[in-house]
Amino acid sequence: MLKRSLIILILLTTSIFGQSIQDLMEVAGATPMDNSAKIETPAESPSGPALIESELPTTEVINIEPLHTDSDKTNYYGYEYFTNKSKITFLDNLPAPTDYRVGPGDEIIITIWGETQLREKGTISRDGSIYFENVGLVSLVNLSFEQTKRVLKSRFKNVYSTLKGGTSATTFMEISLGTLKLINLHFLGEVNAPGFMPVHPFSTVTTGLIQAGGISLIGSLRDIQVIRNGRVLKSIDYYKYLQEGSINNNIRLADNDVISVPVRKSTIEITGKVRRPGIFELKKGETLADLIFFAGGLENDAGSKLEIRRILPFEYRISSKEGIQHIWVDLNQGDSIEILDGDEVNVFPLFVTDQLVRIEGQVKNPGKFSLSPEMTVNDLLELAGGVFTTDHWSTVYPFRADLIRTNRNAATSEIIPIRLNKLKEGDAKQNLTLQANDKIIIYPTEINKYQKAVEIFGDVRNPGKFILDQNMGLTDLILRAGGFTYSAYPAEVIVNSMDPFDMNSQTLSKESKFKVAPNVFDDYPVLDDHKLKDKDQVFIRTYPEFQLQRNVIIEGEVNFPGVYALEMQGENLERIIERAGDLTNESFIEGLRIVRDDKRMILETSGHGKVKLKLPLQPGDHIYVPKHSNTVEIIGEINSPGLVQYRKGLSVKDYIKIAGNYTQNGDRESVAIYYPNGESKGRFLVFDPKVREGSRIVVYEKPTELPLDKTAYLTQITTIVIQSVSLLLVVDKLTN
């Protein structure tokens, strides 16, 4: 009833203040809150313990967009150290510090072994005392853990006498801490989860800040204060901790300590050629050198200058247009340059152009090489593998190499010729000193020559183009081409010669015929006397009457199917069937098929459909004699397409009726019959063709007709009538 009254009150408030029902229902607890507005419990929060539940607002949920995203944190130096740890489980594994003061809520574990066995736990009460059976109440007020162990051992010795005696004792005792009380800290200033928070009693400033979710990006890492009993106990500069690993100032916290994080003192970004570019915080008096140190130092390829983009403070601005300065600074002035809040520093790379020279052409190792001081042509030739060695010098054009030198200022180049033969002899004038971007070109020895070649075609094993040796003859070329093939006609070898520089319309080439003995290569120790010339073409023809067996294939219902060679020109189908042992008893000669060049032939038949067997065959013909099928196939727009038993005398219409007649889309005027020999007939209306065994009847679909446009049709009829009447009137008038 109370919840219903609360919802009615909220609805009335909505009409007054314009809030959405969904928002107010969430506040009243009538519906679950949206995930974006959900308050995380300590177990759910990824960034550390949340606020105590009693301190959370219960009547308003505010979703605040963060000032900086997670991606921004990677640019800000040091902040990720406090936010990368979701839990601090390692604190539970640390031994208790010797100066740790026990207090209410701490659990003490007593373990006794030896002659007496005992394990007992106790928790310190609010008044600082702890009770153990057989020992009684023990006061531990304001004692350290070491003092606590001495007091407890003294009390237990009074009860268990076997604990006494030092090294001669027969019972032994161990005192340890169990569950510890939490200490309460106040996190103030620029932390991600400010407020009052219980933390682990072994916490230091660092682990405490981690448990508090880390420092916000507007918080300082350079002056974090620990306040105890109203005074500043310690000021910590975390840059020293992060840079040097010094933990001397990382003190252990006590109950009710205050951790105060002020606003960051400055925001300076450094980019470019430093090892750790990012955003840093500098204190007053720190310089550019300190900033570079915090950024990990310079990269190896950093330049000698850097740029500072500075937004001038208000008091130094003459006008709004002059609010930004660009300052160029030498790196050696880093100790004297003070960096201001908002400065952006960019360390530029070293601007150096490699000094290179290049060599190409007839060298063993062409390419680019670094230019050394006083490098000469000989030095570059040696780097490229050398050109004066015995095995390479013969391939080099000795009288000229080119040094191409570029004039950068004029963007032009010039050729400086080098006489390699004189350089080889030691002429110092040819051994020029190189400059950056010089290029040397070494030419091959055949620079003024061309390769001569001849070609051979026809019946040789390896026809093609061959290099013309100086004394190559006709049979020498045939030998290099692998010799004659089996079908070659060596009695008439044709050589076609030409002179590319002496051609006219009357003479393009000259043909010569030579007779070569078929057994010329049985004993061939000498060179051919007929020497070939450049660009000669040799043709080896095929023997005019040469031919191999001409085969046909016959399969199916013959007694000896297989491959048969034609015995004479014009040998016909009947003769091949006889050679194949004649037809079998099941052969269906009316359905005989012949495939020639992948196409089926339409065979001539007698009046009764029997195939005529006088057809001359050709090499490659494929003959197939089927069996009797005793069926007729009906396909297409038929209600029951398929095979129908052949019955002599039935017509096409009879078979269509047997197959269920036409479908609704079947076209009675588009019926065709295909006979076993390949013939076909179609569009028969008056005379129904005879159906033979093995035939195939096809009923085609009606053609698609466009719907009649009656308006257009009547318009055309009317136009034709008017034109006809007009024409009659004109003719009548001319006649009268």
Secondary structure as GFF3:
##gff-version 3
##sequence-region A 1 736
A	DSSP	alpha_helix	2	17	.	.	.	ID=ss1
A	DSSP	alpha_helix	21	28	.	.	.	ID=ss2
A	DSSP	three_ten_helix	35	37	.	.	.	ID=ss3
A	DSSP	three_ten_helix	53	55	.	.	.	ID=ss4
A	DSSP	alpha_helix	70	73	.	.	.	ID=ss5
A	DSSP	alpha_helix	80	83	.	.	.	ID=ss6
A	DSSP	three_ten_helix	89	93	.	.	.	ID=ss7
A	DSSP	beta_strand	107	114	.	.	.	ID=ss8
A	DSSP	beta_strand	118	123	.	.	.	ID=ss9
A	DSSP	beta_strand	129	132	.	.	.	ID=ss10
A	DSSP	beta_strand	136	139	.	.	.	ID=ss11
A	DSSP	alpha_helix	145	159	.	.	.	ID=ss12
A	DSSP	three_ten_helix	161	163	.	.	.	ID=ss13
A	DSSP	three_ten_helix	166	168	.	.	.	ID=ss14
A	DSSP	beta_strand	171	177	.	.	.	ID=ss15
A	DSSP	beta_strand	183	189	.	.	.	ID=ss16
A	DSSP	beta_strand	195	199	.	.	.	ID=ss17
A	DSSP	alpha_helix	205	211	.	.	.	ID=ss18
A	DSSP	beta_strand	224	228	.	.	.	ID=ss19
A	DSSP	beta_strand	231	236	.	.	.	ID=ss20
A	DSSP	alpha_helix	238	244	.	.	.	ID=ss21
A	DSSP	beta_strand	258	261	.	.	.	ID=ss22
A	DSSP	beta_strand	268	272	.	.	.	ID=ss23
A	DSSP	beta_strand	278	280	.	.	.	ID=ss24
A	DSSP	alpha_helix	288	294	.	.	.	ID=ss25
A	DSSP	beta_strand	302	311	.	.	.	ID=ss26
A	DSSP	three_ten_helix	314	316	.	.	.	ID=ss27
A	DSSP	three_ten_helix	320	322	.	.	.	ID=ss28
A	DSSP	beta_strand	324	330	.	.	.	ID=ss29
A	DSSP	three_ten_helix	331	336	.	.	.	ID=ss30
A	DSSP	beta_strand	344	349	.	.	.	ID=ss31
A	DSSP	beta_strand	356	361	.	.	.	ID=ss32
A	DSSP	beta_strand	367	370	.	.	.	ID=ss33
A	DSSP	alpha_helix	377	383	.	.	.	ID=ss34
A	DSSP	alpha_helix	390	393	.	.	.	ID=ss35
A	DSSP	beta_strand	396	407	.	.	.	ID=ss36
A	DSSP	beta_strand	412	418	.	.	.	ID=ss37
A	DSSP	alpha_helix	420	424	.	.	.	ID=ss38
A	DSSP	three_ten_helix	428	430	.	.	.	ID=ss39
A	DSSP	beta_strand	439	444	.	.	.	ID=ss40
A	DSSP	three_ten_helix	445	448	.	.	.	ID=ss41
A	DSSP	beta_strand	453	458	.	.	.	ID=ss42
A	DSSP	beta_strand	464	467	.	.	.	ID=ss43
A	DSSP	alpha_helix	474	480	.	.	.	ID=ss44
A	DSSP	beta_strand	488	497	.	.	.	ID=ss45
A	DSSP	beta_strand	510	514	.	.	.	ID=ss46
A	DSSP	three_ten_helix	520	522	.	.	.	ID=ss47
A	DSSP	beta_strand	537	542	.	.	.	ID=ss48
A	DSSP	beta_strand	551	556	.	.	.	ID=ss49
A	DSSP	beta_strand	562	565	.	.	.	ID=ss50
A	DSSP	alpha_helix	573	579	.	.	.	ID=ss51
A	DSSP	three_ten_helix	589	591	.	.	.	ID=ss52
A	DSSP	beta_strand	593	596	.	.	.	ID=ss53
A	DSSP	beta_strand	599	600	.	.	.	ID=ss54
A	DSSP	beta_strand	622	625	.	.	.	ID=ss55
A	DSSP	beta_strand	631	636	.	.	.	ID=ss56
A	DSSP	beta_strand	642	645	.	.	.	ID=ss57
A	DSSP	alpha_helix	652	658	.	.	.	ID=ss58
A	DSSP	beta_strand	666	674	.	.	.	ID=ss59
A	DSSP	beta_strand	680	682	.	.	.	ID=ss60
A	DSSP	beta_strand	696	701	.	.	.	ID=ss61
A	DSSP	alpha_helix	710	735	.	.	.	ID=ss62
###
